């Protein structure tokens, strides 16, 4: 579990930024967190909230998706960074999966982007040793940004700290940046109660923040992009195309 801070900076047409605090889970798909029965309604992880067949386990769906792309992670560890269902509701702007081979080496990362229309799209990433990768934007996320440009992502596997960055570049310029960072906490009953008191409805909080941000953009008369104009599935770039590190720390949601 991580205490988190999310920072969004929009730079296209006009500058707008906001930040929000919360928490998220880092889940070993073979060993999900064990909580008392009375706390489970506040932390559920269900296949229907992610890629693949909702009748199958999350891990089985991840393995099948990768196998269709020639990647075998059978017997390897898969870590998922995601929000949990709270009282039957969840929204994950971005879910990340670190997928390992049986020998422990990293095979790839999946960045699964969700929008507020109940749709999602997984991007296959092959990060360089610093966790950097690039992929073409191929999925409608925000009514205020077109489906074009490239995502530069920094997705190092979390340790004591979480430090994820996503930058959308269009026409050689930065249109949007997001930073997702945090500090690791033990996923035990005491720590979970602490964050639950501070953020009792975390997924609802995320969605409300997205709505507020969208209203602010609409009031600023930012043009609305029609839905239904996604590219075909993105082709991941090799690590040789990974971007150079940004000199400054840049900065998750359906505003990307």
C-alpha contacts under 8 A as a table, 3 or more apart, distances in Angstrom:
res1	aa1	res2	aa2	distance
1	X	23	X	7.12
1	X	24	X	5.80
1	X	25	X	4.38
1	X	26	X	5.60
1	X	184	X	5.78
1	X	185	X	5.28
1	X	186	X	6.28
1	X	187	X	5.38
2	X	23	X	5.47
2	X	24	X	5.43
2	X	25	X	6.26
2	X	26	X	7.52
2	X	162	X	7.47
2	X	182	X	5.61
2	X	183	X	5.22
2	X	184	X	4.38
2	X	185	X	5.58
3	X	21	X	7.67
3	X	22	X	6.05
3	X	23	X	4.47
3	X	24	X	6.82
3	X	182	X	5.21
3	X	183	X	5.42
3	X	184	X	6.58
3	X	185	X	7.16
3	X	195	X	7.84
4	X	21	X	5.62
4	X	22	X	5.14
4	X	23	X	4.96
4	X	24	X	6.91
4	X	180	X	6.94
4	X	181	X	5.55
4	X	182	X	4.09
4	X	183	X	6.74
5	X	19	X	6.89
5	X	20	X	5.64
5	X	21	X	4.39
5	X	22	X	6.33
5	X	23	X	7.93
5	X	180	X	6.07
5	X	181	X	5.56
5	X	182	X	6.10
6	X	19	X	5.41
6	X	20	X	5.27
6	X	21	X	6.36
6	X	178	X	7.21
6	X	179	X	5.69
6	X	180	X	4.69
6	X	181	X	6.57
6	X	252	X	6.66
7	X	17	X	7.31
7	X	18	X	5.89
7	X	19	X	4.29
7	X	20	X	6.68
7	X	178	X	5.60
7	X	179	X	5.17
7	X	180	X	6.70
7	X	251	X	5.80
7	X	252	X	7.58
8	X	17	X	5.43
8	X	18	X	5.49
8	X	19	X	6.29
8	X	176	X	7.48
8	X	177	X	5.96
8	X	178	X	4.55
8	X	179	X	6.66
8	X	251	X	6.00
8	X	252	X	6.92
9	X	15	X	7.21
9	X	16	X	5.82
9	X	17	X	4.30
9	X	18	X	6.79
9	X	176	X	5.78
9	X	177	X	5.27
9	X	178	X	6.34
9	X	251	X	6.59
10	X	14	X	7.29
10	X	15	X	5.54
10	X	16	X	5.14
10	X	17	X	6.17
10	X	175	X	6.15
10	X	176	X	4.53
10	X	177	X	6.55
11	X	14	X	5.69
11	X	15	X	4.66
11	X	16	X	6.78
11	X	174	X	6.69
11	X	175	X	5.05
11	X	176	X	5.73
12	X	15	X	6.81
12	X	174	X	7.50
12	X	175	X	4.77
12	X	176	X	7.07
13	X	222	X	7.87
22	X	195	X	7.87
22	X	199	X	6.45
22	X	202	X	6.82
23	X	83	X	7.85
23	X	195	X	7.10
23	X	199	X	7.91
23	X	202	X	7.54
24	X	81	X	7.12
24	X	82	X	5.97
24	X	83	X	5.13
24	X	84	X	7.55
25	X	80	X	7.85
25	X	81	X	5.65
25	X	82	X	5.51
25	X	83	X	5.97
25	X	84	X	7.16
26	X	79	X	6.56
26	X	80	X	5.58
26	X	81	X	4.49
26	X	82	X	6.68
27	X	31	X	7.34
27	X	32	X	5.76
27	X	33	X	7.07
27	X	79	X	5.49
27	X	80	X	5.03
27	X	81	X	6.35
27	X	82	X	7.86
28	X	31	X	5.16
28	X	32	X	5.80
28	X	77	X	7.18
28	X	78	X	5.99
28	X	79	X	4.62
28	X	80	X	6.44
29	X	32	X	5.81
29	X	58	X	7.32
29	X	59	X	6.03
29	X	77	X	7.71
29	X	78	X	5.90
29	X	79	X	6.16
29	X	80	X	6.88
30	X	59	X	7.73
30	X	77	X	7.59
30	X	78	X	7.67
33	X	187	X	6.92
35	X	39	X	6.23
35	X	40	X	6.25
35	X	188	X	7.28
35	X	189	X	6.43
36	X	39	X	5.47
36	X	40	X	6.58
36	X	189	X	7.56
37	X	40	X	5.32
38	X	41	X	7.08
39	X	42	X	5.64
39	X	43	X	7.02
40	X	43	X	5.14
40	X	44	X	6.15
41	X	44	X	6.37
41	X	85	X	7.46
41	X	86	X	6.01
41	X	87	X	5.28
41	X	88	X	7.19
42	X	84	X	7.47
42	X	85	X	6.40
42	X	86	X	4.18
42	X	87	X	5.67
43	X	84	X	4.99
43	X	85	X	5.43
43	X	86	X	5.71
44	X	84	X	5.30
44	X	85	X	4.84
44	X	86	X	6.96
45	X	49	X	7.76
45	X	84	X	5.52
45	X	85	X	6.25
46	X	49	X	5.78
46	X	50	X	7.56
46	X	54	X	7.75
46	X	57	X	7.88
46	X	58	X	7.27
46	X	85	X	7.88
47	X	50	X	5.44
47	X	51	X	7.29
47	X	52	X	7.57
47	X	53	X	7.20
47	X	54	X	4.82
47	X	55	X	7.13
47	X	56	X	6.71
47	X	57	X	5.86
47	X	58	X	4.94
48	X	51	X	7.49
48	X	52	X	7.87
48	X	53	X	7.22
48	X	54	X	4.25
48	X	55	X	7.64
49	X	54	X	7.79
49	X	90	X	7.67
50	X	54	X	7.91
50	X	58	X	7.25
50	X	120	X	7.79
51	X	58	X	7.69
51	X	61	X	6.64
51	X	62	X	7.32
51	X	112	X	7.85
51	X	120	X	7.49
51	X	121	X	7.93
51	X	122	X	7.55
52	X	56	X	7.89
52	X	58	X	7.80
52	X	61	X	5.06
52	X	62	X	7.47
52	X	65	X	7.61
53	X	56	X	5.55
53	X	61	X	6.53
54	X	57	X	7.47
56	X	60	X	6.37
56	X	61	X	6.68
57	X	60	X	5.29
57	X	61	X	6.52
58	X	61	X	5.24
58	X	62	X	6.32
59	X	62	X	5.09
59	X	63	X	6.13
59	X	78	X	7.49
60	X	63	X	5.14
60	X	64	X	6.11
61	X	64	X	5.11
61	X	65	X	6.12
62	X	65	X	5.19
62	X	66	X	6.24
63	X	66	X	5.23
63	X	67	X	5.97
63	X	72	X	7.25
63	X	73	X	6.46
63	X	74	X	7.00
64	X	67	X	5.00
64	X	68	X	6.25
65	X	68	X	5.38
65	X	69	X	6.89
66	X	69	X	5.10
66	X	70	X	6.44
66	X	71	X	5.10
66	X	72	X	6.78
66	X	73	X	7.81
67	X	70	X	4.95
67	X	71	X	4.97
67	X	72	X	5.65
68	X	71	X	7.44
71	X	107	X	7.57
72	X	101	X	7.20
73	X	76	X	5.21
73	X	77	X	7.80
73	X	99	X	6.74
73	X	100	X	6.01
73	X	101	X	4.89
73	X	102	X	6.61
73	X	107	X	7.26
74	X	101	X	7.16
74	X	102	X	6.76
75	X	101	X	7.10
75	X	102	X	5.05
76	X	99	X	7.15
76	X	100	X	4.94
76	X	101	X	4.56
76	X	102	X	4.01
76	X	103	X	7.09
76	X	104	X	6.52
77	X	99	X	6.27
77	X	100	X	5.23
77	X	101	X	7.13
77	X	102	X	7.27
77	X	104	X	7.18
78	X	97	X	6.50
78	X	98	X	5.60
78	X	99	X	4.59
78	X	100	X	6.14
79	X	97	X	5.47
79	X	98	X	5.14
79	X	99	X	6.68
80	X	95	X	7.00
80	X	96	X	5.64
80	X	97	X	4.51
80	X	98	X	6.62
81	X	95	X	5.69
81	X	96	X	5.12
81	X	97	X	6.47
82	X	92	X	6.45
82	X	94	X	7.32
82	X	95	X	5.08
82	X	96	X	6.96
83	X	90	X	6.88
83	X	91	X	7.07
83	X	92	X	5.98
83	X	203	X	7.04
84	X	90	X	6.25
84	X	203	X	7.77
85	X	88	X	5.65
85	X	89	X	5.09
85	X	90	X	4.53
85	X	91	X	7.95
85	X	203	X	7.35
86	X	89	X	5.33
86	X	90	X	6.35
86	X	201	X	6.51
86	X	202	X	7.33
86	X	203	X	6.91
89	X	203	X	6.76
89	X	204	X	7.52
90	X	203	X	5.03
90	X	204	X	7.37
91	X	114	X	7.90
91	X	116	X	7.93
91	X	203	X	5.41
91	X	204	X	7.67
91	X	206	X	7.24
91	X	207	X	6.92
92	X	95	X	6.17
92	X	113	X	7.72
92	X	114	X	6.26
92	X	203	X	7.67
92	X	253	X	7.77
93	X	113	X	5.80
93	X	114	X	4.94
93	X	115	X	6.44
93	X	252	X	5.90
93	X	253	X	4.46
93	X	254	X	6.06
94	X	111	X	6.76
94	X	112	X	5.70
94	X	113	X	4.74
94	X	114	X	6.23
94	X	252	X	6.39
94	X	253	X	7.09
95	X	111	X	5.98
95	X	112	X	5.03
95	X	113	X	6.54
96	X	109	X	6.99
96	X	110	X	5.70
96	X	111	X	4.78
96	X	112	X	6.20
97	X	109	X	5.50
97	X	110	X	5.04
97	X	111	X	6.67
98	X	106	X	7.15
98	X	107	X	7.97
98	X	108	X	6.44
98	X	109	X	4.75
98	X	110	X	6.79
98	X	157	X	6.81
99	X	106	X	6.02
99	X	107	X	5.62
99	X	108	X	5.52
99	X	109	X	5.93
99	X	110	X	7.77
100	X	103	X	7.72
100	X	104	X	5.58
100	X	105	X	5.44
100	X	106	X	4.31
100	X	107	X	4.92
100	X	108	X	7.09
101	X	104	X	5.37
101	X	105	X	5.46
101	X	106	X	6.23
101	X	107	X	5.74
102	X	105	X	7.50
107	X	126	X	7.65
108	X	124	X	7.16
108	X	125	X	5.87
108	X	126	X	5.08
108	X	127	X	7.13
109	X	124	X	6.24
109	X	125	X	5.08
109	X	126	X	6.36
109	X	127	X	7.34
109	X	155	X	7.98
110	X	122	X	6.28
110	X	123	X	5.62
110	X	124	X	4.89
110	X	125	X	5.95
111	X	122	X	5.57
111	X	123	X	5.08
111	X	124	X	6.62
111	X	125	X	7.29
112	X	120	X	6.65
112	X	121	X	5.51
112	X	122	X	4.02
112	X	123	X	6.11
113	X	120	X	5.44
113	X	121	X	5.28
113	X	122	X	6.17
113	X	123	X	7.84
113	X	141	X	7.95
114	X	118	X	7.08
114	X	119	X	5.76
114	X	120	X	4.15
114	X	121	X	6.52
114	X	141	X	7.10
114	X	254	X	7.23
115	X	118	X	6.08
115	X	119	X	5.65
115	X	120	X	6.31
115	X	140	X	7.45
115	X	141	X	4.99
115	X	142	X	7.33
115	X	253	X	7.65
115	X	254	X	5.24
116	X	119	X	7.24
116	X	141	X	7.69
116	X	207	X	7.95
116	X	254	X	6.44
121	X	139	X	6.55
123	X	135	X	7.50
123	X	233	X	7.97
123	X	234	X	6.48
123	X	235	X	7.96
123	X	236	X	7.10
124	X	234	X	8.00
124	X	235	X	7.65
124	X	236	X	5.70
125	X	133	X	6.23
125	X	134	X	7.45
125	X	135	X	7.44
125	X	236	X	5.77
125	X	237	X	7.33
126	X	133	X	6.35
126	X	236	X	7.40
126	X	237	X	7.46
126	X	238	X	6.25
126	X	239	X	6.05
127	X	130	X	7.30
127	X	131	X	4.82
127	X	132	X	4.86
127	X	133	X	4.67
127	X	154	X	7.95
127	X	155	X	7.48
127	X	238	X	7.86
127	X	239	X	5.73
127	X	242	X	7.41
128	X	131	X	5.24
128	X	132	X	5.38
128	X	133	X	6.65
128	X	239	X	5.17
128	X	240	X	7.91
128	X	242	X	6.90
129	X	132	X	7.45
130	X	154	X	7.66
130	X	156	X	6.51
131	X	153	X	7.93
131	X	154	X	5.24
131	X	155	X	4.88
131	X	156	X	4.26
131	X	157	X	7.52
132	X	152	X	7.32
132	X	153	X	5.65
132	X	154	X	4.39
132	X	155	X	6.27
132	X	156	X	7.51
132	X	239	X	7.65
132	X	242	X	5.74
132	X	243	X	6.92
133	X	152	X	6.04
133	X	153	X	5.33
133	X	154	X	6.50
133	X	155	X	7.88
133	X	237	X	7.14
133	X	238	X	7.59
133	X	239	X	6.22
133	X	241	X	7.37
133	X	242	X	4.76
133	X	243	X	6.98
134	X	150	X	6.79
134	X	151	X	5.54
134	X	152	X	4.56
134	X	153	X	6.00
134	X	236	X	7.08
134	X	237	X	5.81
134	X	238	X	7.98
134	X	241	X	6.89
134	X	242	X	5.68
134	X	243	X	7.03
135	X	150	X	5.66
135	X	151	X	5.37
135	X	152	X	6.85
135	X	234	X	6.81
135	X	235	X	6.84
135	X	236	X	5.17
135	X	237	X	5.66
136	X	148	X	7.29
136	X	149	X	6.12
136	X	150	X	4.24
136	X	151	X	6.03
136	X	234	X	5.90
136	X	235	X	7.12
136	X	236	X	7.46
137	X	147	X	6.19
137	X	148	X	5.54
137	X	149	X	5.71
137	X	150	X	5.18
137	X	151	X	6.10
137	X	231	X	7.79
137	X	234	X	6.90
138	X	147	X	6.10
138	X	148	X	6.92
138	X	230	X	5.50
138	X	231	X	4.56
138	X	232	X	6.28
138	X	233	X	6.18
138	X	234	X	5.54
139	X	147	X	6.15
139	X	229	X	7.91
139	X	230	X	4.78
139	X	231	X	6.41
140	X	143	X	7.76
140	X	146	X	7.46
140	X	147	X	5.75
140	X	227	X	6.78
140	X	228	X	7.11
140	X	229	X	6.75
140	X	230	X	5.49
141	X	145	X	7.76
141	X	254	X	5.24
141	X	255	X	6.69
141	X	256	X	6.04
142	X	145	X	5.56
142	X	146	X	7.78
142	X	225	X	7.92
142	X	254	X	5.28
142	X	255	X	4.89
142	X	256	X	5.82
143	X	146	X	7.61
143	X	224	X	5.27
143	X	225	X	4.86
143	X	226	X	6.67
143	X	227	X	6.97
143	X	255	X	7.87
144	X	217	X	7.71
144	X	222	X	6.66
144	X	223	X	6.37
144	X	224	X	5.21
144	X	225	X	5.71
144	X	255	X	7.30
145	X	224	X	7.88
145	X	225	X	6.51
145	X	255	X	7.72
145	X	256	X	6.98
146	X	225	X	6.18
147	X	229	X	6.82
147	X	230	X	5.93
147	X	231	X	7.14
148	X	170	X	6.90
149	X	168	X	6.66
149	X	169	X	5.45
149	X	170	X	4.36
149	X	171	X	6.94
150	X	168	X	5.69
150	X	169	X	5.33
150	X	170	X	6.66
151	X	166	X	6.53
151	X	167	X	5.54
151	X	168	X	4.61
151	X	169	X	6.37
152	X	166	X	5.82
152	X	167	X	5.07
152	X	168	X	6.39
152	X	169	X	7.50
152	X	242	X	7.70
152	X	243	X	6.78
153	X	164	X	7.60
153	X	165	X	5.69
153	X	166	X	4.54
153	X	167	X	6.37
154	X	163	X	7.95
154	X	164	X	5.59
154	X	165	X	4.98
154	X	166	X	6.45
155	X	163	X	7.36
155	X	164	X	5.19
155	X	165	X	6.84
156	X	163	X	7.21
156	X	164	X	7.06
157	X	162	X	7.98
158	X	161	X	5.91
158	X	162	X	5.05
158	X	163	X	7.21
159	X	162	X	6.79
159	X	184	X	7.52
160	X	183	X	6.22
160	X	184	X	5.22
161	X	181	X	7.26
161	X	182	X	5.72
161	X	183	X	4.76
161	X	184	X	5.88
162	X	180	X	7.21
162	X	181	X	4.74
162	X	182	X	4.73
162	X	183	X	6.18
162	X	184	X	7.38
163	X	179	X	7.33
163	X	180	X	6.00
163	X	181	X	4.45
163	X	182	X	6.80
164	X	179	X	5.78
164	X	180	X	4.97
164	X	181	X	6.06
165	X	177	X	7.43
165	X	178	X	5.75
165	X	179	X	4.53
165	X	180	X	6.27
165	X	250	X	6.92
165	X	251	X	5.59
166	X	177	X	5.71
166	X	178	X	5.18
166	X	179	X	6.50
166	X	251	X	6.58
166	X	252	X	7.86
167	X	174	X	6.90
167	X	175	X	7.68
167	X	176	X	5.80
167	X	177	X	4.29
167	X	178	X	6.37
167	X	250	X	7.54
167	X	251	X	7.10
168	X	174	X	5.96
168	X	175	X	5.61
168	X	176	X	5.15
168	X	177	X	6.23
168	X	256	X	7.51
169	X	172	X	6.12
169	X	173	X	5.31
169	X	174	X	4.45
169	X	175	X	5.54
169	X	176	X	7.23
170	X	173	X	5.35
170	X	174	X	6.37
170	X	175	X	6.23
174	X	177	X	7.34
176	X	256	X	6.67
177	X	250	X	6.05
177	X	251	X	4.58
178	X	250	X	6.79
178	X	251	X	3.58
178	X	252	X	5.61
179	X	250	X	6.52
179	X	251	X	3.52
179	X	252	X	6.98
180	X	251	X	7.33
180	X	252	X	6.78
185	X	191	X	7.08
186	X	191	X	6.59
187	X	191	X	6.42
187	X	192	X	6.49
188	X	191	X	5.54
188	X	192	X	6.12
189	X	192	X	5.19
189	X	193	X	6.10
190	X	193	X	5.24
190	X	194	X	6.35
191	X	194	X	5.07
191	X	195	X	6.52
192	X	195	X	5.32
192	X	196	X	5.94
193	X	196	X	4.91
193	X	197	X	6.11
194	X	197	X	5.45
194	X	198	X	6.68
195	X	198	X	5.08
195	X	199	X	5.89
195	X	200	X	7.64
196	X	199	X	4.98
196	X	200	X	4.63
196	X	201	X	7.75
197	X	200	X	5.53
199	X	202	X	5.43
199	X	205	X	7.99
201	X	204	X	5.41
201	X	205	X	6.13
202	X	205	X	4.97
202	X	206	X	6.39
203	X	206	X	5.09
203	X	207	X	6.40
204	X	207	X	5.19
204	X	208	X	6.05
205	X	208	X	5.16
205	X	209	X	6.20
206	X	209	X	5.25
206	X	210	X	6.42
206	X	253	X	7.81
207	X	210	X	5.10
207	X	211	X	6.27
208	X	211	X	5.10
208	X	212	X	6.20
209	X	212	X	5.15
209	X	213	X	6.17
210	X	213	X	5.13
210	X	214	X	6.13
210	X	253	X	6.51
210	X	254	X	6.50
210	X	255	X	6.91
211	X	214	X	5.03
211	X	215	X	6.19
212	X	215	X	5.18
212	X	216	X	6.27
213	X	216	X	5.12
213	X	217	X	6.37
213	X	255	X	7.80
214	X	217	X	5.14
214	X	218	X	6.17
214	X	255	X	7.40
215	X	218	X	4.99
215	X	219	X	6.10
216	X	219	X	5.15
216	X	220	X	6.35
217	X	220	X	5.03
217	X	221	X	6.55
217	X	222	X	5.69
218	X	221	X	5.02
218	X	222	X	5.63
218	X	223	X	7.74
218	X	224	X	7.93
219	X	222	X	7.58
226	X	229	X	7.25
231	X	234	X	7.47
237	X	240	X	7.85
237	X	241	X	6.14
237	X	242	X	7.63
238	X	241	X	5.66
238	X	242	X	7.19
239	X	242	X	5.04
246	X	249	X	6.72
246	X	250	X	7.54
252	X	255	X	7.70
252	X	256	X	7.30
253	X	256	X	6.30
